[in-house]
Amino acid sequence: MIINLKKLSLQKENLKRAQSLLRNSPEGRPLVRNLNNLILFLNEIEIDLELGGESIVELDMSRLDAVEQRNKMLNFLNEEDD
């Protein structure tokens, strides 16, 4: 499977946002732990991909370009939240 690191990071950020929204509602609290486990799993995959580890998936571009593109996107999202 080929994966886009930027999309993976964006999906992880969306899960974090959903997790914070669900934490505030009584009906969503049981899902918060499951979302947290999923986010931790995605973190492991992302770090493994960045470092060129033994993940089954591979990046859709060179590691350096993928990490650079992901960092630009995360910086943009962080500036937007401020």
Secondary structure, DSSP 4 states (H G I P E B T S, - for coil): -EE-HHHHHHHHHHHHHHHHHHHTSTTTHHHHHHHHHHHHHHHHHHHHHHHT-S-SSEESS-HHHHHHHHHHHHHHHHHHH-
